[in-house]
Amino acid sequence: MTKFAILLAGAALLAGCQTNPTPPPMPPVAVDPNNPLFAPGFMAAAASGGQFEIQSSQLALQMSQNAAVRNFANMMIADHSRLNQALAAAATSAGLTPPAPVLMPAEQAMLDQLRATPPGPAFDLAYKNAQISGHQQALQLMQNYAASGDVPALRNAAAQAVPVVQMHLQQAQMLPVEPAAAPLPPMTPGQRGERG
């Protein structure tokens, strides 16, 4: 009986030694740094869009004499400075490093195009159109990230930015600017001196 007990104890010990090894850890999921639903892509796009709003509005203060355009530009500088700070604070609270305020190629191209526009009504119209386009993109970015983003603190900041960006878009669409003067068609010899 004692031999049987020893064999049983030995078998139990051997069975304990043959436990399945723990599986290796799963590799981390690769995050696409350009995908705006992941924090790196969202933060880069949001920072670039905010910088475009600020820099294009600073340019408007230099190039426009239209009081409505100048008032809108001052509001853009103040509001987007606050939005950029709120997004940076949300990133920091989530343990992320906010990106440097750098323009991405698309925003840099729009800013360069605005800089090349002559002052006056042509600039005002170009600025208005750039603000509408920029705010449409920003609104889509914020709404999408607020709904499906990967970092809760940034989702919350994006959700809080949505009504501000919506209001900016509506105001940009209603911004009163004079249409850029279209060149007059050349007159034909028969039109000179005619009265209508």
C-alpha positions as CSV (number, residue, x, y, z in Angstrom):
1,M,0.0,0.0,0.0
2,T,2.8,2.4,0.8
3,K,4.3,1.7,-2.7
4,F,1.0,2.5,-4.2
5,A,0.7,5.8,-2.2
6,I,4.2,6.8,-3.2
7,L,3.5,6.1,-6.9
8,L,0.3,8.1,-6.6
9,A,2.1,11.0,-5.0
10,G,4.8,10.9,-7.6
11,A,2.2,10.8,-10.4
12,A,0.5,13.8,-8.8
13,L,3.8,15.7,-8.6
14,L,4.6,14.9,-12.3
15,A,1.1,16.0,-13.3
16,G,1.7,19.3,-11.5
17,C,4.9,19.9,-13.4
18,Q,3.2,19.4,-16.8
19,T,1.1,22.6,-16.6
20,N,0.5,24.4,-19.8
21,P,2.9,27.3,-20.2
22,T,1.3,30.7,-20.2
23,P,0.8,31.9,-23.8
24,P,3.1,34.8,-24.9
25,P,1.6,38.2,-24.6
26,M,-0.3,39.5,-27.6
27,P,1.6,42.1,-29.5
28,P,0.3,45.6,-29.1
29,V,-2.2,46.8,-31.6
30,A,-0.5,49.1,-34.1
31,V,-1.9,52.6,-34.0
32,D,-2.0,54.4,-37.3
33,P,-0.6,57.9,-36.4
34,N,-2.6,59.4,-39.3
35,N,-5.9,58.0,-38.4
36,P,-8.0,60.8,-36.8
37,L,-9.9,58.3,-34.6
38,F,-6.6,57.5,-32.7
39,A,-5.2,60.1,-30.4
40,P,-2.0,60.9,-32.4
41,G,-3.8,61.5,-35.7
42,F,-6.6,63.4,-33.9
43,M,-4.3,65.6,-31.9
44,A,-2.2,66.5,-35.0
45,A,-5.2,67.3,-37.1
46,A,-6.9,69.3,-34.4
47,A,-3.7,71.3,-33.6
48,S,-3.1,72.0,-37.3
49,G,-6.7,73.1,-37.8
50,G,-6.6,75.4,-34.7
51,Q,-3.3,76.9,-35.8
52,F,-4.8,77.6,-39.3
53,E,-7.7,79.4,-37.8
54,I,-5.4,81.5,-35.6
55,Q,-2.8,82.3,-38.3
56,S,-5.3,83.0,-41.0
57,S,-7.2,85.3,-38.7
58,Q,-4.0,87.2,-37.8
59,L,-3.5,87.6,-41.5
60,A,-7.1,88.9,-41.8
61,L,-6.4,91.6,-39.2
62,Q,-3.5,92.8,-41.4
63,M,-5.2,92.5,-44.8
64,S,-8.9,93.4,-44.3
65,Q,-10.6,96.7,-43.6
66,N,-14.0,95.0,-43.3
67,A,-15.2,95.5,-39.7
68,A,-17.2,92.2,-39.8
69,V,-14.2,90.3,-41.0
70,R,-11.9,91.9,-38.4
71,N,-14.4,91.1,-35.6
72,F,-14.8,87.5,-36.7
73,A,-11.0,87.2,-37.0
74,N,-10.5,88.4,-33.4
75,M,-13.1,85.9,-32.2
76,M,-11.3,83.1,-34.1
77,I,-8.0,84.0,-32.5
78,A,-9.5,84.0,-29.0
79,D,-11.7,81.0,-29.3
80,H,-9.3,78.7,-31.1
81,S,-6.5,79.6,-28.6
82,R,-8.9,78.4,-25.9
83,L,-9.8,75.3,-27.8
84,N,-6.2,74.4,-28.5
85,Q,-5.4,74.9,-24.7
86,A,-8.4,72.6,-23.8
87,L,-7.2,69.9,-26.1
88,A,-3.7,70.1,-24.9
89,A,-4.9,69.9,-21.2
90,A,-7.0,66.9,-22.1
91,A,-4.1,65.2,-23.8
92,T,-1.8,65.9,-20.8
93,S,-4.5,64.5,-18.4
94,A,-4.5,61.3,-20.4
95,G,-0.7,61.0,-20.2
96,L,-0.1,62.1,-23.8
97,T,2.2,64.8,-25.1
98,P,0.3,67.4,-27.1
99,P,1.7,68.0,-30.5
100,A,3.6,71.1,-31.4
101,P,1.3,73.7,-33.1
102,V,2.4,73.0,-36.6
103,L,0.4,73.4,-39.8
104,M,-0.1,70.2,-41.8
105,P,0.5,70.5,-45.6
106,A,-3.2,71.1,-46.5
107,E,-3.6,73.9,-43.9
108,Q,-0.2,75.4,-44.9
109,A,-1.3,75.4,-48.6
110,M,-4.6,77.3,-47.7
111,L,-2.6,79.8,-45.6
112,D,-0.2,80.4,-48.5
113,Q,-3.0,80.9,-50.9
114,L,-4.6,83.5,-48.5
115,R,-1.2,85.3,-48.2
116,A,-1.1,85.5,-52.0
117,T,-4.6,87.1,-52.2
118,P,-4.6,90.9,-52.6
119,P,-6.1,92.9,-49.7
120,G,-9.6,94.2,-50.0
121,P,-12.8,92.4,-51.1
122,A,-10.9,89.6,-52.8
123,F,-9.1,88.8,-49.6
124,D,-12.3,89.0,-47.5
125,L,-14.0,86.5,-49.8
126,A,-11.1,84.2,-49.8
127,Y,-10.8,84.4,-46.0
128,K,-14.6,83.7,-45.6
129,N,-14.3,80.7,-47.9
130,A,-11.2,79.4,-46.1
131,Q,-13.0,79.7,-42.7
132,I,-16.1,77.8,-44.0
133,S,-13.9,75.0,-45.4
134,G,-11.7,74.9,-42.3
135,H,-14.7,74.8,-39.9
136,Q,-16.5,72.1,-41.9
137,Q,-13.4,69.9,-41.6
138,A,-12.9,70.8,-37.9
139,L,-16.6,70.0,-37.2
140,Q,-16.3,66.6,-38.9
141,L,-13.1,65.8,-37.0
142,M,-14.5,66.8,-33.6
143,Q,-17.8,65.0,-34.1
144,N,-16.2,61.8,-35.3
145,Y,-13.6,61.7,-32.5
146,A,-16.3,62.5,-29.9
147,A,-18.3,59.6,-31.1
148,S,-15.5,57.0,-31.7
149,G,-12.2,58.3,-30.5
150,D,-9.8,56.1,-28.5
151,V,-9.0,58.3,-25.5
152,P,-11.9,59.3,-23.2
153,A,-10.4,62.6,-22.1
154,L,-9.9,63.7,-25.7
155,R,-13.4,62.4,-26.7
156,N,-14.8,64.7,-24.0
157,A,-12.7,67.7,-25.2
158,A,-13.9,67.0,-28.8
159,A,-17.5,66.8,-27.7
160,Q,-17.2,70.2,-25.9
161,A,-15.6,71.7,-29.0
162,V,-18.4,70.7,-31.3
163,P,-20.9,73.5,-30.4
164,V,-18.2,76.1,-30.6
165,V,-17.1,75.0,-34.0
166,Q,-20.7,74.7,-35.2
167,M,-21.3,78.3,-34.1
168,H,-18.1,79.5,-35.9
169,L,-19.2,77.7,-39.1
170,Q,-22.6,79.4,-39.0
171,Q,-21.0,82.8,-38.4
172,A,-18.5,82.2,-41.2
173,Q,-21.3,81.4,-43.6
174,M,-23.1,84.6,-42.7
175,L,-20.0,86.8,-42.8
176,P,-20.9,89.8,-44.9
177,V,-18.2,90.4,-47.5
178,E,-18.4,92.2,-50.8
179,P,-18.2,89.9,-53.8
180,A,-14.8,90.2,-55.6
181,A,-15.2,92.5,-58.6
182,A,-15.4,90.5,-61.8
183,P,-13.5,92.0,-64.7
184,L,-15.7,93.7,-67.2
185,P,-15.9,92.1,-70.6
186,P,-14.1,94.0,-73.3
187,M,-16.4,96.2,-75.3
188,T,-16.8,95.6,-79.0
189,P,-16.4,98.5,-81.4
190,G,-20.2,98.6,-81.9
191,Q,-20.9,99.0,-78.2
192,R,-18.9,102.2,-77.7
193,G,-21.1,105.2,-77.3
194,E,-24.3,103.2,-77.5
195,R,-27.0,104.0,-75.0
196,G,-29.4,101.5,-73.7
